[in-house]
């Protein structure tokens, strides 16, 4: 039996893919296209490990996947709309509860570019069923005057800041929002760690939403994100990520000293 392999590059992953076996490690992010995401299923089924863990990598790629996995942490009645059948059911569900304005999130968009506000779910239904809105997408009740918080957690490093755009409900800093330092409550910090544990995130950029009533919900989570508005500098951030990666590799090699590095 051969020793475990540590796959250090996507080139090596492609070349050695058929020969991977349980106990091998892929170090780093998988550079795969959307149409290849079935590879996550195959690798996990074969017992291949990843750093970051493959579950966290898959979650970071899809807002819809996050809405399935993290629904308990999100705004109540957050739904994944896969087709018009899901949407008409949502129309009934939201109508029964008297929900007016709603928000949709396109699955693969970042920087606030895929977030849309609708005065009523019927307006959304009309556009989506006429082919103007691509499926799938995430649907949520609109929460007015919510505080948007970005949390960055890298090992023992933590920082949080609010994001606010007085002219745009999306509050994205990349397109004109303002940042202000924020002190997390224990409830908010605990929620972040529950999210990271559930999704196997070793580090994370987490967006929280605090309602005017003080309720705290997950917006989304990612392994990487923009640092505009953050206190941490890009080089320091990159060094911390590399230190975590190196520490993981060293601990893994201590368990499997016979492992072979494949680059």
C-alpha positions as CSV (number, residue, x, y, z in Angstrom):
1,X,0.0,0.0,0.0
2,X,1.4,3.4,-1.0
3,X,1.8,6.2,1.6
4,X,-0.7,9.1,1.8
5,X,-0.4,11.8,-0.8
6,X,-0.6,15.6,-0.1
7,X,-1.9,17.3,-3.3
8,X,-0.4,20.8,-3.4
9,X,-1.7,22.1,-6.7
10,X,-4.7,21.8,-9.0
11,X,-2.4,20.5,-11.7
12,X,-1.4,17.6,-9.5
13,X,-5.1,17.0,-8.6
14,X,-6.0,16.7,-12.2
15,X,-3.1,14.5,-13.1
16,X,-3.5,12.1,-10.1
17,X,-7.3,12.3,-9.7
18,X,-8.0,8.7,-10.6
19,X,-5.4,7.3,-8.2
20,X,-6.5,9.3,-5.1
21,X,-7.7,7.2,-2.2
22,X,-9.0,7.5,1.3
23,X,-6.5,9.3,3.5
24,X,-5.1,11.6,0.8
25,X,-5.1,15.3,1.4
26,X,-5.8,18.2,-1.0
27,X,-4.2,21.3,0.4
28,X,-5.7,24.5,-1.0
29,X,-8.8,25.6,-2.9
30,X,-10.1,23.5,-5.7
31,X,-10.1,25.4,-9.0
32,X,-13.1,23.8,-10.6
33,X,-15.9,25.2,-12.8
34,X,-19.5,25.3,-11.8
35,X,-20.2,22.3,-14.1
36,X,-17.6,20.2,-12.3
37,X,-18.9,20.6,-8.7
38,X,-19.9,16.9,-8.7
39,X,-16.2,16.4,-8.0
40,X,-16.9,17.5,-4.4
41,X,-19.3,14.6,-4.0
42,X,-16.9,12.1,-5.5
43,X,-13.9,13.2,-3.4
44,X,-15.9,13.2,-0.2
45,X,-17.4,9.7,-1.0
46,X,-13.9,8.4,-1.5
47,X,-12.7,9.7,1.8
48,X,-10.3,12.4,0.4
49,X,-9.6,15.2,2.9
50,X,-9.2,18.8,2.1
51,X,-7.9,22.0,3.7
52,X,-10.0,24.0,3.7
53,X,-12.5,21.1,4.2
54,X,-14.3,20.3,1.0
55,X,-17.7,21.0,2.6
56,X,-16.7,24.6,3.4
57,X,-15.4,25.0,-0.2
58,X,-18.6,23.8,-1.7
59,X,-20.7,26.0,0.6
60,X,-18.7,29.1,-0.2
61,X,-19.5,28.7,-3.9
62,X,-23.3,28.7,-3.6
63,X,-25.8,30.9,-1.8
64,X,-28.5,28.3,-2.5
65,X,-26.4,25.6,-0.9
66,X,-25.9,27.8,2.1
67,X,-29.6,28.5,2.4
68,X,-30.2,24.7,2.6
69,X,-27.5,24.0,5.2
70,X,-27.7,27.2,7.3
71,X,-31.5,27.8,7.2
72,X,-31.9,27.5,10.9
73,X,-29.5,30.5,11.3
74,X,-31.1,32.7,8.6
75,X,-34.2,35.0,8.6
76,X,-37.3,32.9,9.1
77,X,-38.9,31.7,5.9
78,X,-35.6,31.9,3.9
79,X,-36.3,29.6,1.0
80,X,-34.4,28.2,-2.0
81,X,-36.4,28.6,-5.1
82,X,-35.4,26.0,-7.7
83,X,-38.3,26.5,-10.2
84,X,-41.7,28.0,-10.6
85,X,-43.3,25.3,-8.5
86,X,-41.2,26.3,-5.5
87,X,-42.1,29.9,-6.3
88,X,-45.9,29.5,-6.4
89,X,-45.7,27.6,-3.1
90,X,-43.7,30.5,-1.6
91,X,-46.4,32.9,-2.9
92,X,-48.9,31.0,-0.9
93,X,-46.7,30.7,2.2
94,X,-45.7,34.4,2.2
95,X,-49.3,35.5,1.5
96,X,-50.7,33.4,4.3
97,X,-48.3,35.3,6.7
98,X,-49.0,38.7,5.2
99,X,-45.4,39.2,4.1
100,X,-45.0,42.2,1.7
101,X,-41.6,43.2,0.5
102,X,-39.1,40.4,-0.3
103,X,-35.4,40.1,-1.3
104,X,-33.9,37.6,-3.7
105,X,-30.2,36.6,-3.9
106,X,-28.9,35.2,-7.2
107,X,-26.9,32.1,-6.6
108,X,-23.4,32.9,-7.8
109,X,-23.2,36.7,-7.5
110,X,-21.0,38.6,-5.0
111,X,-20.5,42.3,-4.0
112,X,-24.2,42.8,-3.8
113,X,-24.7,42.5,-7.5
114,X,-27.2,39.6,-7.3
115,X,-29.4,41.1,-4.6
116,X,-32.8,42.4,-5.6
117,X,-35.7,44.1,-3.7
118,X,-39.3,43.4,-4.6
119,X,-42.3,45.4,-3.3
120,X,-44.3,42.1,-3.3
121,X,-43.7,38.5,-4.1
122,X,-46.2,38.6,-6.9
123,X,-44.0,41.1,-8.7
124,X,-41.2,38.6,-8.4
125,X,-43.4,35.8,-9.6
126,X,-44.3,37.7,-12.7
127,X,-40.7,38.4,-13.6
128,X,-39.4,34.9,-12.8
129,X,-42.1,33.0,-14.6
130,X,-41.7,35.2,-17.7
131,X,-38.0,34.2,-17.8
132,X,-36.5,37.5,-16.5
133,X,-35.0,36.0,-13.3
134,X,-32.9,32.8,-13.6
135,X,-33.5,29.9,-11.3
136,X,-32.3,29.0,-8.7
137,X,-32.2,31.8,-6.2
138,X,-32.7,32.5,-2.5
139,X,-35.9,34.2,-1.3
140,X,-36.2,36.0,2.0
141,X,-38.6,38.5,3.7
142,X,-37.2,42.0,3.5
143,X,-36.0,43.2,6.9
144,X,-36.1,47.0,7.0
145,X,-33.5,49.0,9.0
146,X,-31.4,45.9,9.7
147,X,-27.7,46.4,10.7
148,X,-25.3,44.7,8.4
149,X,-22.2,43.3,10.1
150,X,-19.1,41.8,8.5
151,X,-17.1,39.5,10.8
152,X,-13.7,38.2,9.9
153,X,-12.3,35.2,11.9
154,X,-8.8,33.8,11.2
155,X,-7.8,31.5,13.9
156,X,-7.3,33.7,17.0
157,X,-7.8,36.9,15.0
158,X,-11.3,38.4,15.0
159,X,-12.7,41.7,13.9
160,X,-16.2,43.0,13.0
161,X,-17.5,46.2,11.4
162,X,-20.8,47.5,10.3
163,X,-21.5,48.3,6.6
164,X,-23.9,51.0,5.7
165,X,-24.9,52.7,2.5
166,X,-27.5,55.6,3.1
167,X,-28.5,55.4,-0.6
168,X,-28.6,51.7,-1.2
169,X,-30.1,48.9,1.0
170,X,-27.4,46.5,-0.1
171,X,-24.8,48.1,2.2
172,X,-21.9,46.8,0.2
173,X,-18.7,48.8,0.8
174,X,-17.3,47.9,-2.6
175,X,-20.0,50.1,-4.2
176,X,-20.1,53.1,-1.9
177,X,-20.9,51.8,1.6
178,X,-19.2,53.0,4.8
179,X,-17.6,50.9,7.5
180,X,-17.5,51.4,11.2
181,X,-15.9,49.2,13.9
182,X,-18.3,47.0,15.7
183,X,-18.0,45.1,19.0
184,X,-19.6,41.7,18.8
185,X,-21.9,40.5,21.5
186,X,-21.4,37.0,23.0
187,X,-24.6,35.9,21.1
188,X,-23.2,37.2,17.8
189,X,-19.8,35.6,18.4
190,X,-21.4,32.3,19.4
191,X,-23.5,32.3,16.3
192,X,-20.4,32.8,14.1
193,X,-18.7,29.8,15.7
194,X,-21.8,27.6,15.3
195,X,-21.9,28.5,11.6
196,X,-18.2,27.8,11.2
197,X,-18.5,24.5,13.0
198,X,-21.6,23.4,11.0
199,X,-20.0,24.2,7.7
200,X,-16.4,23.1,8.6
201,X,-15.0,26.6,8.0
202,X,-11.4,26.9,9.5
203,X,-11.6,30.6,8.9
204,X,-14.4,32.8,7.5
205,X,-15.9,36.0,6.4
206,X,-19.4,36.1,7.9
207,X,-22.2,38.5,7.2
208,X,-24.7,39.0,10.1
209,X,-28.0,40.9,10.1
210,X,-29.3,42.4,13.3
211,X,-33.0,43.4,13.1
212,X,-34.4,46.5,14.9
213,X,-35.8,44.0,17.5
214,X,-32.3,42.8,18.2
215,X,-32.6,39.4,16.5
216,X,-29.4,38.1,14.9
217,X,-29.3,36.2,11.6
218,X,-26.8,34.9,9.1
219,X,-26.7,36.6,5.8
220,X,-24.0,34.5,4.2
221,X,-20.5,33.1,4.8
222,X,-17.4,32.7,2.7
223,X,-13.9,31.5,2.9
224,X,-12.5,34.7,1.4
225,X,-13.9,38.2,0.8
226,X,-12.9,41.8,0.2
227,X,-11.0,43.6,2.9
228,X,-12.3,47.1,2.1
229,X,-13.5,48.5,5.4
230,X,-11.5,46.0,7.5
231,X,-8.7,47.0,9.8
232,X,-6.5,44.1,8.9
233,X,-4.1,44.9,6.1
234,X,-3.9,42.7,3.0
235,X,-0.4,41.4,3.6
236,X,-1.1,40.6,7.3
237,X,-4.3,38.8,6.2
238,X,-2.5,36.7,3.6
239,X,0.3,35.9,6.1
240,X,-2.2,34.7,8.7
241,X,-4.0,32.5,6.1
242,X,-0.6,31.0,5.0
243,X,0.4,30.4,8.7
244,X,-2.9,28.5,9.3
245,X,-2.3,26.5,6.2
246,X,1.2,25.7,7.1
247,X,0.2,24.8,10.7
248,X,-2.4,22.4,9.4
249,X,0.1,20.8,7.0
250,X,2.7,20.4,9.7
251,X,0.2,18.8,12.1
252,X,-1.0,16.4,9.3
253,X,2.6,15.4,8.4
254,X,3.3,14.7,12.1
255,X,0.5,12.1,12.0
256,X,1.6,10.8,8.6
257,X,5.4,11.3,8.3
258,X,5.6,8.9,5.4
259,X,3.3,11.1,3.3
260,X,4.4,12.2,-0.2
261,X,4.0,15.8,-1.4
262,X,2.6,16.0,-4.9
263,X,3.0,19.3,-6.7
